[in-house]
């Protein structure tokens, strides 16, 4: 889970990033190495960074399992319908980040409507991108150090942790060391600043067009928000249903 790089911040790795990844995998997220994540996000075999942020084969695999009922019979989605849905998932960044995020939120919540032809008969069907009725029908993945090319193609931005549902990047996490060089200021403030910067037009707003949850963690506490949230409205994360001892057990499971 480490970068092969002398600039690794081991304080961040051990105090916040590794516990976060451990908790996520304990909760059922499958860890994907950064190199595998990059390959899944690219439509061509390439070692170059990409601005594509969806795990394409995972989303397509989910759609390939979906069926619709027409005249009393179940039918799988056609390849053309799957292609159309994948195209609809491209964020409309020309409308601005907030509008793009809202459009993708609606698609994830309500599904995408496509046209199918069965024996020459036309039918419109709404296809779910996430199975909200049966959680086990969805795929959960997480990766670290996800390299995303900026909008100008002049450099890369690397969020610490990204969580996916059916290949869609729904949560972005920035992990910081617990001790701050700035007296009286939590290192989570730095993580929030990174989130806000990365949403700007010249950085990687296309990732945040999909994200429904943003987190800043430092091993001691966490802050959360959604796309476009101003700094002053980031809220402290509080676990309401998991007591503190159980939470620590999940973060640091005992050896089997």
N, C-alpha and C positions, 0 to 999 in steps of 0.2 A: 504493500500500500504506500510505499515511499517513492518519492521521485529520486532517480539516480542523479543527484545534483548536490554539489557542495553547499548550496544556498538553503538547503532544507532547514526549516525552523523546527528543531526537535521539541522545543517547549510547546509549540502549537500542536505538533503531531501527537505527543503523549498526553497532553492535558485536555485537549478538546476534540481533535479530529478523530483519533482512533476510538475514544469512547463513543463518539457520535456514530461512527461506522459500525461499531460493535453492537450498539443499541438497535440500529436499523436492521442489521442482519439477524439479531435475536428476534426482532418483530416480524421477520419473514422476507425482508428485502434480499435479493440475490446480488452479490457484489460483482461488478463487471470491471476489469482492469481498464485503465485509461486507453490503452492501445486498442482494445476490443471495442470500447465505446466509440472511438474515432472511426473504426472500420464500419460499424453499424450505422453511423451517421452519414457516410459518404455513399453516393450512387456509383462511384467508380473506385477502382483499387488505386489508392494514392497515399503517400506519406504526408501530404500537405494538410494543414489545418483547414477546417471547413466552417462555414457559418450555419450549416444545417445542425439542428439541435435535437431532432426526433430520432429515436432508435428505429430506423425504417423497417427492418425485417420483423421486429417484435410487433409493431403496429399492424403490419400487413398480416402477420400470423394470427393476430387477434381477429381481424376483420374476416379472414378466410374461414373462421369457425362460426361466424354469424349466419343465421338463416332468417328468412322472412316467409310469412304464410300468404299464399295466393290461391284463391278458389279451393281452400281446404287442404292444400298441400304445402309442405315445407320445402323451401328452395335455398340453396347456398347463394351467396353473392357472386355475381359474375366478375371476371377480371376487370372489365371496363368500369364497373361500379366501384370496385376497390381503388382503381386508379383515380377515379373522380374524387373519392373521399380523401385520398392522400393529397391530391391537389388542393382540395378545400382546406386542408390543414396548414397550408402555407399562410403565415400571418400577413394581413393586409397592412403593412407598415406605412404605406402612403397615407393612411387615415390617422396615423399617430399611434403611439404605444397604448394609450388607454383604450382607444376604440378597438385596436387589434386584440388586446387582452380580453375585452368584453365579448367580442365575436367568438373567440376561441373558448371562453368560459361557457357561452351558450351552446356551442357545438358539443363540448364535453358533457354538459348537463342534460341537454335535450336530444343530442344526436344530429346526424347529417342526413338530409333527404336526397335520395338518388332515384333515377328512373331505371326500371328494369323491363325487359320484354320476355314474356313467357308465352310460347306458342303464338307469337305474333301479337299478343295482347300487352298493352302498356299498363304499367302500374308504378305508382310512386311509393317508395318505402323510406321510412326514417330508421337509420342504422345507428345504434349506440356505439360510442367510442369507449365507454366504460360501463361495465355491468354493475349498476348500483343496487341491484336486487340480490345478487349472489357474489359476494366479495371474492370467493375462491376462483371465480372464472376469469379474474384479472391477473396480469403479470406485474410483479413489483421488482424493480431493479434500482441499484444505486452505484454511482461511480464517484471517483475523486479526481481532482486536478484535471477537469474537463477542458481541453483546449478549444476555444471558440474564436474564430477569426472575426475581427471587428468589421463594421459595416463598410469601411473604406478599403479593406483588404491590405492595410498597412502594418498590422500587428495582431497579436492574440491577447485574449483575456482568459484567465484560468480560474473559474470559481472552484472553491475547495471541494464541495460535495453537491451533487445533483441527484435528486430522487425522481424516478420515472414510474408511471402507471401505464401499462400497455405501450411503452415506448415514448410516452408524452412526458416532458420534463415539468412536473407539477410543483416541485419544491427545490429551492436553491439555498444552500447553507454556507455561510462564511464562518470559519473557525479561527479563533485567536487564542494566544497564550493568556493565562489569567492575570499575570502581573503587568501593570501598565507603567510606561515611562513618563506618563503625564499624571501628576499628582491630582487625585480626586476625580479622575476620569476613567471609567471602565473601558477595557479594550474592546468591548462590544460596540462602543461608539465608533471605533475605527472600522469594524465590520459593517456597520450601518452605512458609513460613508462610502465604502466600497460598493455596496448594493446600489446606493443612489447614483453613484458615478457610472456604474456599469449599465444602468438603464438609459443613459443619455444617448442621443442619436449617433454619436461617433464611436460608441463602444459596442455593446452586444444587446440592444433592446429586443432583438428577435427571440432571445432566450426567455426574457421576462414577459413576452407576449403570451407564453404558455403558462408561466408560473402562477400558482394560486396561493403559495405560502413562501415567505422569505424568512430566514432565520439567521440570527447572529448569536453564536455561542462561544464561551471561553472556558468551559470546564466547571465554572462556578454557577453561572446563571445564563439566561438566554433572553433575547428580545425577538419579537415576531411582527410581521406586517404583510401587506399585500403589495402588488404592483402599484407604483405611483404614490405610496404613502410618504408624506413629509416626515422628516427626522423626528419632530416633536410628538408624532402620533404612534411611534413604535412602542409596543406594549411589552411588559415583562411576561415571560412564559411561566405559567403556574399549572402544575399537574393537579387536576381536581379529582381524578379517579384513581390515581396511583400514589400510595403513601411513600414517603421518602425512602424508607428501608428497601421497599420493593423496587423503587426506581433505581437505586444504586446497585441492587442485585442484577437488574436487567443490563445496566451499563457494564458491569464487571462480573459476568457469569462465572461460577466456580468451574474448575477443571473437571471434565468427565472422567 
